[in-house]
Amino acid sequence: MVERSRKHLLNLSYMFIFIFILLGSSYILIPKFGKTIENSIINDAVLPGISKPLNNLRNAILFKASGQDIKYIFQSPSSRREIEKMFSLFLTPDVKYAYILYKDKDGKLRYLLDISLEDRARFWQKFDITNPEWYKVFENKKDLIIKQEKIDFLWITYIKPIIQQREVKGLIVLDFSIDKLREIKSVVKKIQNALLIGISFVLVSFIVSIYQFFRYEKKLKKMYYDPLTGAYNRLFLYENSDLFKFYPFTVFVIDIDHFKKINDTYGHEIGDFVLKELTRRINNCIRDNDILIRYGGEEFLLLVRANPIQPEYKKNILNLAKRIKNEIEFYPFNIENIKLKVTVSIGINFYEHEKSIEEAIKHADIALYSAKQKGRNRIEIYNVSLKINEENINVVKEAVEEGRIICHYQPIIDLKTITAIKFESLVRIITKDGEFLYPNEFIPPIKRTYVYVDITKKIIEFNKRVLQTYKDAELSINLSAMDIYNEDIIKLFAEIFERDEASRLTVEILESEEIENYEVFKNQLSKLQFIGCKIAIDDFGTGYSNFSHIIELNPDYLKIDGSLIQKIDVDHKAHSIVKAIKHFADDLNIKVVAEYVNNRDILEKVLESGIRYGQGYYLQPPIPPEDIPKFL
């Protein structure tokens, strides 16, 4: 097999070597010729005409500043008009944008003046740097030319620094768009594309042969195998992903349930045995042309080569999944007089012609998380119902994986003593740009997905750390009915919170309309109450139509829905409902909290209703956890 491959490679090499050199050399030289023309235009036609006038403009700005920070002269309308008049001389058909920027005390760039013929920015509007080349001007303090390779309507950006006290305080910027250069680039691109088509057509069989040859060689060197299990590794997947599109593969993602507990209880040697034995059992269920990959620690990827147009295709795939699941579940893993019952969760994505292998794996992974969320030890198939705004899901998933889930805390105030009695935990995502995403921006798309459970767990763990850090603080945490029904969430509370910590934690129940079985729900709540947690009913007054159910839940707090509190100062009916709720709660010895106390008029009506506890921006906006001691 190896010898045949080598002979084939050698014969093709002799046949195509001349064409390689000819077409390859032409393809390389054509762009270089275009670059030469481009550089000539920049150096001989553009720069000589603008460099000196821009120096004069910069000197004029510095002269007007007279030692002051340059931003102050742009705050004067007369100075701005005078500078704009001088700057407007640079507006030619070749200049797309012309503007002056200022570096503020936070290091952000802001517009001082924009005379562009279109899309003008406002004074002090933030300017976002999208090309890291810009930072060179602050380091070198010299004129900078940036070729805008990725912006179709721009050619180059010419930047001249304005320096005060040896520091770059501002930038004079001209963005050029030259039609002649675009014509040259267009011609060069067409020639390149023609050559590329020729190269692709002539060399396709040769490239495939080379690829197959080196792939085979690498297999012989065992570069593609996981040393523990003998299954393929991720390197095999990455280096062969392009080939998978030539074959109809159905994707399984298989995950060992509670594998961490096996390692923690019995040690890593037993864990390694489980991985090896599981690999052996899966291999016994599949054919030689199916591909098993160890995808993560306890996660395996199975690519099943099956013809999707066969009548029994989906039935056969499901039978294979059941066979693998049963082979693992029904036969204990025996080692050193230990019998381990091991189960797996399996997510499946059926073959679709237009879907890449990366998409297929992602969809199988979504199905896997659905299986785990529904209790594990089951098979789930990806379908449209699981496809809920995957882009937003991935943003949240990345934030969870990278530890960018945090909480801020809004104090709940005792309106008589004006002191904070507890702090409500409000989740935030820190974006990769350092900005905050708020719950209304990311919670709705992830509802009923595996990511929602993951982020809930991160919130619980975050609050655990805050309670450990601030021993006198009491916190409240929001959970949906779906969270309360989830046994893994309840177990997490019991596992991580000490009795003292749980006694300082209130669980606020959201989304009452999702409570389908009050008996089961009440039983789940009792588990939280048993470890010491208090219970609050959130958004009371809208979703809870059956008051008898509320009595059965035995809450410590009722938080009146914000839609009522926000209108309490202008709507007599809202005020009456709030007073009725207060009277109802008093009879049951339940404390009442008014949410959304956002102005003084609302606060006065809340006090008039006899409500002692309040929360809202008028009383105190949310704070980072490190500010909690200021309110204790």
C-alpha positions as CSV (number, residue, x, y, z in Angstrom):
1,M,0.0,0.0,0.0
2,V,2.8,2.4,0.9
3,E,4.9,1.4,-2.1
4,R,2.0,1.9,-4.5
5,S,1.3,5.4,-3.1
6,R,4.9,6.4,-3.5
7,K,5.1,5.2,-7.1
8,H,1.9,7.1,-7.9
9,L,3.4,10.2,-6.3
10,L,6.6,9.9,-8.2
11,N,4.9,9.5,-11.6
12,L,2.7,12.5,-11.0
13,S,5.7,14.5,-9.9
14,Y,7.6,13.9,-13.2
15,M,4.4,14.8,-15.2
16,F,3.5,18.0,-13.5
17,I,6.8,19.5,-12.3
18,F,7.2,21.8,-15.2
19,I,3.7,23.1,-14.8
20,F,4.3,23.7,-11.1
21,I,7.2,25.9,-11.8
22,L,5.6,27.9,-14.6
23,L,2.2,28.5,-13.1
24,G,3.5,28.9,-9.5
25,S,6.2,31.4,-10.5
26,S,3.7,33.4,-12.4
27,Y,1.2,33.4,-9.6
28,I,3.9,34.7,-7.1
29,L,5.3,37.3,-9.4
30,I,2.1,38.9,-10.5
31,P,1.2,40.3,-7.0
32,K,4.7,41.5,-6.5
33,F,4.4,43.5,-9.8
34,G,1.1,45.0,-8.5
35,K,2.8,45.9,-5.2
36,T,5.6,47.7,-7.0
37,I,3.1,49.9,-8.9
38,E,1.2,50.6,-5.7
39,N,4.3,51.6,-3.8
40,S,5.3,53.9,-6.6
41,I,2.0,55.7,-6.6
42,I,2.2,56.2,-2.8
43,N,5.8,57.4,-2.7
44,D,5.9,59.5,-5.9
45,A,2.3,60.8,-6.3
46,V,0.6,60.9,-2.9
47,L,3.1,61.7,-0.2
48,P,4.9,64.6,-1.7
49,G,1.7,66.5,-2.2
50,I,0.3,66.2,1.4
51,S,3.2,65.8,3.8
52,K,4.3,69.5,4.0
53,P,0.7,70.9,4.1
54,L,-0.2,68.5,6.9
55,N,2.9,69.7,8.8
56,N,1.7,73.3,8.4
57,L,-1.8,72.3,9.7
58,R,-0.3,70.5,12.7
59,N,1.9,73.5,13.5
60,A,-1.1,75.8,13.3
61,I,-3.0,73.7,15.8
62,L,-0.1,73.6,18.2
63,F,0.4,77.4,17.8
64,K,-3.3,78.0,18.6
65,A,-3.0,75.7,21.6
66,S,-0.2,77.9,23.1
67,G,0.8,75.2,25.5
68,Q,-2.7,74.1,26.4
69,D,-4.1,70.7,25.7
70,I,-5.2,70.7,22.1
71,K,-8.7,69.6,22.9
72,Y,-9.6,73.0,24.3
73,I,-9.1,74.9,21.0
74,F,-11.6,72.6,19.3
75,Q,-14.2,73.5,22.0
76,S,-14.2,77.0,20.6
77,P,-16.5,77.4,17.6
78,S,-14.3,80.1,16.0
79,S,-11.1,78.1,16.3
80,R,-12.9,75.0,15.0
81,R,-14.1,77.0,11.9
82,E,-10.6,78.3,11.3
83,I,-9.0,74.9,11.5
84,E,-11.8,73.4,9.5
85,K,-11.2,75.9,6.7
86,M,-7.4,75.0,6.6
87,F,-8.2,71.3,6.8
88,S,-10.8,71.4,4.0
89,L,-8.0,72.1,1.5
90,F,-7.2,68.4,1.7
91,L,-10.6,67.3,0.5
92,T,-10.1,66.0,-3.0
93,P,-11.8,63.3,-5.0
94,D,-9.1,60.9,-3.8
95,V,-9.7,61.6,-0.1
96,K,-12.6,59.6,1.3
97,Y,-12.4,60.7,5.0
98,A,-10.5,63.5,6.8
99,Y,-10.6,63.9,10.6
100,I,-8.7,64.9,13.7
101,L,-8.6,62.6,16.7
102,Y,-7.7,63.1,20.3
103,K,-6.4,60.6,22.9
104,D,-8.3,61.1,26.1
105,K,-7.1,60.3,29.7
106,D,-8.4,56.7,29.4
107,G,-6.4,56.1,26.3
108,K,-9.5,56.1,24.0
109,L,-9.5,58.0,20.7
110,R,-12.2,60.7,20.2
111,Y,-13.2,62.9,17.3
112,L,-12.2,66.6,17.6
113,L,-13.0,67.5,14.0
114,D,-14.5,65.5,11.1
115,I,-14.7,67.2,7.7
116,S,-15.5,64.1,5.7
117,L,-18.0,64.5,2.9
118,E,-20.1,61.7,4.3
119,D,-20.6,59.7,7.5
120,R,-19.3,62.6,9.6
121,A,-18.7,61.9,13.3
122,R,-19.8,64.2,16.2
123,F,-17.3,66.1,18.4
124,W,-16.0,63.8,21.1
125,Q,-17.5,60.7,19.6
126,K,-15.5,57.6,20.4
127,F,-13.3,56.2,17.6
128,D,-12.7,52.5,17.6
129,I,-9.4,51.1,16.4
130,T,-9.9,48.0,14.3
131,N,-6.4,47.7,13.0
132,P,-3.5,47.2,15.4
133,E,-1.2,49.0,13.0
134,W,-2.6,52.3,14.5
135,Y,-0.8,51.7,17.7
136,K,2.6,52.1,16.0
137,V,2.1,55.9,15.7
138,F,1.9,56.2,19.5
139,E,5.1,54.2,19.9
140,N,7.2,55.7,17.1
141,K,5.7,59.2,17.2
142,K,6.2,59.4,13.4
143,D,4.0,59.6,10.4
144,L,2.3,56.3,9.5
145,I,0.8,54.9,6.4
146,I,-1.6,51.9,6.7
147,K,-2.6,49.9,3.6
148,Q,-6.3,49.0,4.1
149,E,-6.2,45.5,2.7
150,K,-9.6,44.5,4.2
151,I,-11.7,47.6,3.4
152,D,-12.9,47.6,-0.2
153,F,-13.6,51.4,-0.5
154,L,-10.3,52.5,1.1
155,W,-6.7,52.3,-0.1
156,I,-4.4,53.8,2.4
157,T,-4.8,55.7,5.7
158,Y,-2.2,58.5,6.3
159,I,-1.7,59.4,10.0
160,K,0.2,62.4,11.2
161,P,0.7,62.6,15.0
162,I,0.2,65.8,17.0
163,I,2.8,65.8,19.8
164,Q,2.7,67.8,23.0
165,Q,5.2,67.4,25.8
166,R,6.8,64.4,24.1
167,E,3.4,62.6,24.0
168,V,1.1,61.9,21.1
169,K,-2.0,63.8,22.0
170,G,-3.8,63.8,18.7
171,L,-3.8,62.5,15.1
172,I,-4.5,64.1,11.8
173,V,-6.0,61.3,9.6
174,L,-6.7,61.1,5.8
175,D,-8.3,58.0,4.3
176,F,-7.6,57.7,0.6
177,S,-9.6,55.9,-2.1
178,I,-7.8,55.9,-5.5
179,D,-9.8,54.5,-8.4
180,K,-6.7,54.0,-10.6
181,L,-5.1,51.7,-8.0
182,R,-8.3,49.8,-7.7
183,E,-8.3,49.2,-11.4
184,I,-4.7,47.9,-11.2
185,K,-5.6,45.6,-8.3
186,S,-8.6,44.4,-10.2
187,V,-6.5,43.4,-13.2
188,V,-3.9,41.7,-11.0
189,K,-6.6,39.9,-9.2
190,K,-8.2,38.6,-12.4
191,I,-4.8,37.3,-13.7
192,Q,-4.2,35.7,-10.3
193,N,-7.7,34.0,-10.3
194,A,-7.1,32.7,-13.8
195,L,-3.8,31.3,-12.8
196,L,-5.3,29.8,-9.7
197,I,-8.0,28.1,-11.7
198,G,-5.3,26.7,-14.0
199,I,-3.2,25.5,-11.1
200,S,-6.2,23.9,-9.3
201,F,-7.4,22.1,-12.4
202,V,-3.9,20.7,-13.3
203,L,-2.8,19.8,-9.8
204,V,-6.0,18.5,-8.1
205,S,-5.1,14.9,-8.5
206,F,-1.5,15.5,-7.6
207,I,-2.4,17.3,-4.4
208,V,-4.9,14.6,-3.4
209,S,-2.2,12.0,-3.9
210,I,0.4,13.9,-1.9
211,Y,-2.2,14.4,0.9
212,Q,-3.1,10.7,1.0
213,F,0.6,9.8,1.0
214,F,1.6,12.0,3.9
215,R,-1.6,11.1,5.8
216,Y,-0.6,7.5,5.5
217,E,2.9,8.2,6.6
218,K,1.7,10.1,9.7
219,K,-0.6,7.2,10.6
220,L,2.4,4.9,10.5
221,K,4.2,7.1,12.9
222,K,1.2,7.0,15.3
223,M,0.7,10.7,15.3
224,Y,-3.0,10.4,15.1
225,Y,-3.5,8.0,18.0
226,D,-4.4,8.7,21.7
227,P,-1.7,6.8,23.6
228,L,-4.0,5.7,26.4
229,T,-7.0,4.4,24.6
230,G,-5.6,3.7,21.1
231,A,-8.5,5.7,19.6
232,Y,-7.7,8.5,17.1
233,N,-6.9,11.9,18.7
234,R,-8.0,15.4,17.9
235,L,-5.0,16.0,15.7
236,F,-6.4,13.4,13.3
237,L,-9.7,15.2,13.3
238,Y,-8.2,18.6,12.6
239,E,-5.8,17.5,9.9
240,N,-8.4,15.4,8.1
241,S,-11.5,17.6,8.4
242,D,-11.4,18.6,4.7
243,L,-11.6,14.9,3.7
244,F,-14.7,14.3,5.7
245,K,-16.8,16.2,3.3
246,F,-16.2,13.5,0.6
247,Y,-18.0,10.9,2.7
248,P,-21.4,10.8,4.4
249,F,-20.5,10.6,8.1
250,T,-23.1,10.6,10.9
251,V,-21.7,12.2,14.1
252,F,-22.0,10.8,17.6
253,V,-20.6,12.6,20.6
254,I,-20.3,10.2,23.6
255,D,-19.7,11.4,27.1
256,I,-19.1,9.2,30.2
257,D,-21.6,10.2,32.9
258,H,-20.1,11.4,36.2
259,F,-16.6,10.4,35.2
260,K,-15.1,12.9,37.6
261,K,-16.7,11.0,40.5
262,I,-15.0,7.8,39.3
263,N,-11.6,9.5,39.3
264,D,-12.2,11.2,42.7
265,T,-13.5,8.0,44.3
266,Y,-11.3,5.3,42.9
267,G,-8.3,7.2,41.5
268,H,-6.9,8.0,38.1
269,E,-5.7,4.4,37.4
270,I,-9.2,3.1,37.6
271,G,-10.4,6.1,35.5
272,D,-7.8,5.2,32.9
273,F,-9.0,1.6,32.9
274,V,-12.6,2.8,32.3
275,L,-11.5,4.9,29.3
276,K,-9.6,2.0,27.8
277,E,-12.4,-0.5,28.4
278,L,-15.1,1.9,27.1
279,T,-13.0,2.4,23.9
280,R,-12.7,-1.4,23.4
281,R,-16.5,-1.9,23.8
282,I,-17.3,0.9,21.3
283,N,-14.8,-0.6,18.8
284,N,-16.6,-3.9,19.2
285,C,-19.9,-2.3,18.1
286,I,-18.6,-0.4,15.0
287,R,-17.0,-1.3,11.6
288,D,-13.5,-0.7,10.3
289,N,-14.5,2.3,8.2
290,D,-16.1,4.1,11.2
291,I,-13.8,6.5,13.1
292,L,-13.6,6.7,16.9
293,I,-11.8,9.8,18.3
294,R,-11.0,10.6,21.9
295,Y,-12.3,14.2,21.7
296,G,-11.7,15.3,25.3
297,G,-11.0,13.9,28.8
298,E,-14.1,11.6,28.9
299,E,-15.7,12.6,25.7
300,F,-15.5,10.6,22.4
301,L,-16.4,11.4,18.9
302,L,-17.7,8.7,16.6
303,L,-18.0,9.3,12.9
304,V,-20.2,6.6,11.4
305,R,-19.9,6.1,7.6
306,A,-23.4,5.3,6.5
307,N,-25.4,5.9,3.3
308,P,-28.1,8.5,4.2
309,I,-30.4,7.6,1.2
310,Q,-30.9,4.0,2.4
311,P,-34.4,3.4,3.7
312,E,-33.2,2.0,7.0
313,Y,-30.5,4.7,7.5
314,K,-31.9,6.5,10.7
315,K,-33.1,3.2,12.2
316,N,-29.7,1.6,11.8
317,I,-28.0,4.7,13.3
318,L,-30.3,4.6,16.3
319,N,-29.8,0.8,16.7
320,L,-26.0,1.4,16.7
321,A,-26.4,4.1,19.4
322,K,-28.5,1.8,21.6
323,R,-26.1,-1.1,21.1
324,I,-23.2,1.1,22.3
325,K,-25.2,2.5,25.2
326,N,-26.3,-1.0,26.3
327,E,-22.9,-2.6,25.9
328,I,-21.6,0.0,28.4
329,E,-24.5,0.1,30.8
330,F,-25.5,-3.5,31.1
331,Y,-22.1,-5.0,31.7
332,P,-20.1,-3.8,34.8
333,F,-16.5,-2.7,34.4
334,N,-14.5,-5.1,36.6
335,I,-11.1,-4.3,37.9
336,E,-9.3,-5.2,41.2
337,N,-12.4,-6.7,42.7
338,I,-14.3,-3.5,41.9
339,K,-17.5,-3.6,39.8
340,L,-18.3,-0.2,38.3
341,K,-21.6,0.6,36.7
342,V,-20.8,3.0,33.9
343,T,-23.3,4.9,31.7
344,V,-22.9,7.3,28.8
345,S,-24.9,10.1,27.3
346,I,-25.0,10.3,23.5
347,G,-25.7,13.2,21.1
348,I,-26.3,12.4,17.4
349,N,-26.4,14.5,14.3
350,F,-27.7,12.8,11.2
351,Y,-25.8,13.4,8.0
352,E,-26.8,16.5,5.9
353,H,-25.1,17.2,2.6
354,E,-24.7,20.9,3.1
355,K,-23.4,20.7,6.6
356,S,-19.7,20.8,7.4
357,I,-18.1,18.4,9.8
358,E,-17.5,21.2,12.2
359,E,-21.3,22.1,12.2
360,A,-22.2,18.4,12.5
361,I,-20.0,18.1,15.6
362,K,-21.4,21.3,17.1
363,H,-25.0,20.0,16.6
364,A,-24.2,16.6,18.1
365,D,-22.6,18.4,21.0
366,I,-25.8,20.4,21.5
367,A,-27.8,17.2,21.5
368,L,-25.4,15.7,24.0
369,Y,-25.9,18.6,26.4
370,S,-29.6,18.1,26.0
371,A,-29.2,14.5,27.0
372,K,-27.2,15.4,30.1
373,Q,-29.7,18.1,31.0
374,K,-32.5,15.6,30.9
375,G,-30.8,13.3,33.3
376,R,-28.0,11.6,31.5
377,N,-27.8,7.9,30.4
378,R,-29.8,8.6,27.3
379,I,-29.6,9.3,23.6
380,E,-30.6,12.6,22.1
381,I,-30.8,13.5,18.4
382,Y,-30.2,17.1,17.2
383,N,-33.3,18.7,15.7
384,V,-34.6,22.1,15.0
385,S,-36.0,22.6,18.5
386,L,-32.4,22.5,19.8
387,K,-31.3,25.2,17.4
388,I,-32.0,28.3,19.5
389,N,-29.9,31.1,18.4
390,E,-26.7,29.2,18.4
391,E,-24.5,32.3,17.9
392,N,-25.7,33.7,21.2
393,I,-25.5,30.3,22.9
394,N,-21.8,30.1,21.8
395,V,-21.1,33.6,23.2
396,V,-22.4,32.5,26.6
397,K,-20.8,29.1,26.4
398,E,-17.4,30.8,25.8
399,A,-18.0,33.2,28.7
400,V,-18.7,30.2,31.0
401,E,-15.6,28.3,29.9
402,E,-13.4,31.3,30.2
403,G,-14.6,32.4,33.6
404,R,-16.2,35.6,32.5
405,I,-19.4,35.1,34.5
406,I,-19.7,37.5,37.4
407,C,-22.4,39.0,39.7
408,H,-23.1,42.5,40.8
409,Y,-25.3,43.1,43.8
410,Q,-28.3,45.5,44.4
411,P,-28.9,46.1,48.1
412,I,-32.4,45.5,49.6
413,I,-32.9,48.3,52.0
414,D,-34.7,48.5,55.3
415,L,-36.7,51.7,54.7
416,K,-36.9,52.4,58.4
417,T,-33.3,52.2,59.3
418,I,-31.9,52.9,55.8
419,T,-29.6,50.0,56.0
420,A,-29.0,47.0,53.6
421,I,-30.5,43.8,54.9
422,K,-29.3,41.7,52.0
423,F,-28.0,42.0,48.4
424,E,-29.6,40.5,45.3
425,S,-27.2,38.8,42.9
426,L,-27.5,40.0,39.3
427,V,-25.5,38.1,36.7
428,R,-23.3,39.9,34.2
429,I,-21.1,38.6,31.4
430,I,-17.8,40.4,30.8
431,T,-17.3,40.5,27.0
432,K,-13.9,40.0,25.4
433,D,-13.8,43.8,25.0
434,G,-14.3,44.3,28.7
435,E,-17.9,45.5,28.4
436,F,-20.9,44.1,30.4
437,L,-23.7,42.1,28.9
438,Y,-26.9,42.2,31.1
439,P,-29.4,39.3,31.6
440,N,-32.0,40.6,29.1
441,E,-29.3,40.4,26.4
442,F,-28.3,36.8,26.8
443,I,-30.8,34.9,29.0
444,P,-33.8,34.6,26.6
445,P,-31.9,32.9,23.8
446,I,-30.4,30.3,26.1
447,K,-33.6,29.3,27.9
448,R,-34.1,25.5,27.9
449,T,-30.6,24.9,26.6
450,Y,-27.6,23.2,28.3
451,V,-25.9,26.6,28.6
452,Y,-28.6,27.9,30.8
453,V,-27.8,25.2,33.3
454,D,-24.1,25.8,33.1
455,I,-24.5,29.5,33.7
456,T,-26.8,28.9,36.7
457,K,-24.1,26.7,38.2
458,K,-21.5,29.4,37.7
459,I,-23.7,31.9,39.4
460,I,-24.2,29.6,42.4
461,E,-20.5,29.0,42.7
462,F,-19.8,32.8,42.4
463,N,-22.2,33.5,45.3
464,K,-20.6,30.8,47.4
465,R,-17.2,32.6,47.1
466,V,-18.9,36.0,48.0
467,L,-20.5,34.4,51.1
468,Q,-17.1,33.0,52.1
469,T,-15.4,36.4,51.7
470,Y,-18.0,38.5,53.4
471,K,-19.1,36.7,56.5
472,D,-21.7,39.3,57.6
473,A,-23.4,39.6,54.2
474,E,-26.7,38.1,53.2
475,L,-27.4,37.4,49.6
476,S,-30.3,36.4,47.4
477,I,-30.0,34.5,44.1
478,N,-32.6,34.2,41.4
479,L,-33.7,30.7,40.2
480,S,-36.3,29.8,37.7
481,A,-38.8,27.0,38.1
482,M,-36.7,25.0,35.6
483,D,-33.7,25.4,37.9
484,I,-35.7,24.2,41.0
485,Y,-36.9,21.1,39.1
486,N,-33.3,20.3,38.1
487,E,-31.9,17.8,40.6
488,D,-28.3,18.7,39.7
489,I,-28.9,22.3,40.8
490,I,-30.4,21.2,44.1
491,K,-27.5,18.8,44.7
492,L,-25.0,21.6,44.0
493,F,-26.6,23.7,46.8
494,A,-26.3,20.9,49.2
495,E,-22.7,20.1,48.3
496,I,-21.1,23.5,48.3
497,F,-22.9,25.6,51.0
498,E,-22.1,25.2,54.6
499,R,-25.0,25.6,57.1
500,D,-23.9,29.2,58.0
501,E,-23.6,30.2,54.4
502,A,-27.0,28.7,53.4
503,S,-28.6,30.6,56.3
504,R,-27.4,33.8,54.7
505,L,-28.8,32.9,51.3
506,T,-32.3,33.6,50.0
507,V,-33.5,31.8,46.8
508,E,-35.8,34.1,44.7
509,I,-38.2,32.0,42.6
510,L,-38.8,33.4,39.1
511,E,-41.3,32.6,36.3
512,S,-44.2,31.2,38.3
513,E,-46.0,30.2,35.1
514,E,-43.5,27.4,34.6
515,I,-44.5,25.6,37.8
516,E,-46.5,22.7,36.5
517,N,-46.6,20.4,39.5
518,Y,-46.7,22.2,42.8
519,E,-46.3,19.0,44.9
520,V,-42.9,18.2,43.2
521,F,-41.9,21.9,43.2
522,K,-42.7,22.1,46.9
523,N,-40.6,19.0,47.6
524,Q,-37.7,20.5,45.8
525,L,-37.9,23.8,47.7
526,S,-38.0,21.9,51.0
527,K,-34.6,20.5,50.2
528,L,-33.2,24.0,49.9
529,Q,-35.0,25.0,53.1
530,F,-33.6,22.0,54.9
531,I,-30.0,23.1,54.3
532,G,-30.9,26.6,55.7
533,C,-31.9,28.7,52.6
534,K,-34.7,31.2,52.8
535,I,-37.3,31.4,50.0
536,A,-38.6,34.5,48.3
537,I,-41.3,34.7,45.6
538,D,-40.2,37.1,43.0
539,D,-42.5,39.2,40.7
540,F,-45.5,38.6,43.0
541,G,-48.8,40.1,41.8
542,T,-48.7,39.0,38.1
543,G,-48.0,35.3,37.5
544,Y,-49.2,33.8,40.8
545,S,-52.9,33.5,40.3
546,N,-53.5,30.8,42.9
547,F,-52.8,32.2,46.4
548,S,-53.3,28.9,48.1
549,H,-50.2,27.5,46.2
550,I,-48.2,30.4,47.6
551,I,-49.2,29.5,51.1
552,E,-48.1,25.9,50.5
553,L,-44.7,27.1,49.4
554,N,-44.2,28.8,52.7
555,P,-42.0,31.7,51.5
556,D,-40.1,34.1,53.8
557,Y,-40.4,37.0,51.4
558,L,-42.8,38.3,48.7
559,K,-41.2,40.7,46.2
560,I,-44.0,42.7,44.6
561,D,-43.8,42.8,40.8
562,G,-42.1,45.9,39.4
563,S,-44.9,46.6,36.9
564,L,-47.1,47.4,39.9
565,I,-44.6,49.4,41.9
566,Q,-43.6,51.5,38.9
567,K,-47.2,52.7,38.6
568,I,-48.0,53.0,42.3
569,D,-47.6,56.8,42.4
570,V,-49.9,57.4,39.4
571,D,-52.3,54.4,39.3
572,H,-54.9,54.1,42.1
573,K,-55.6,50.4,41.1
574,A,-51.9,49.5,41.3
575,H,-51.7,51.2,44.7
576,S,-54.7,49.2,45.9
577,I,-53.3,45.9,44.7
578,V,-50.0,46.6,46.5
579,K,-51.8,47.3,49.8
580,A,-53.9,44.1,49.4
581,I,-50.7,42.1,48.9
582,K,-49.2,43.7,51.9
583,H,-52.2,42.8,54.0
584,F,-52.2,39.2,52.7
585,A,-48.5,38.9,53.6
586,D,-48.9,40.4,57.0
587,D,-51.5,37.8,57.9
588,L,-49.1,35.0,56.9
589,N,-46.1,36.7,58.6
590,I,-44.3,37.0,55.3
591,K,-42.0,40.0,54.7
592,V,-42.7,42.2,51.7
593,V,-40.1,43.8,49.4
594,A,-41.0,46.5,46.9
595,E,-38.9,46.3,43.7
596,Y,-38.2,49.1,41.2
597,V,-38.3,52.0,43.7
598,N,-36.8,54.3,41.1
599,N,-37.9,57.8,42.3
600,R,-39.0,59.7,45.4
601,D,-42.7,59.6,44.6
602,I,-42.7,55.8,44.3
603,L,-40.8,55.6,47.6
604,E,-43.3,57.7,49.4
605,K,-46.2,55.6,48.2
606,V,-44.4,52.4,49.2
607,L,-43.9,53.8,52.7
608,E,-47.5,54.9,52.8
609,S,-48.5,51.3,51.9
610,G,-46.7,50.1,55.1
611,I,-44.0,48.2,53.2
612,R,-40.7,48.1,55.1
613,Y,-38.2,46.8,52.5
614,G,-37.4,48.3,49.2
615,Q,-35.1,47.9,46.3
616,G,-34.4,50.1,43.2
617,Y,-32.1,52.6,41.5
618,Y,-33.3,55.5,43.6
619,L,-32.2,53.6,46.8
620,Q,-29.0,52.1,45.4
621,P,-27.9,50.8,41.9
622,P,-26.1,47.4,41.7
623,I,-22.6,47.4,43.0
624,P,-19.6,45.1,42.4
625,P,-19.0,42.5,45.2
626,E,-16.0,44.3,46.5
627,D,-18.2,47.2,47.5
628,I,-20.5,45.1,49.7
629,P,-18.6,45.9,53.0
630,K,-19.5,49.6,52.5
631,F,-23.1,48.7,53.2
632,L,-22.7,46.3,56.1
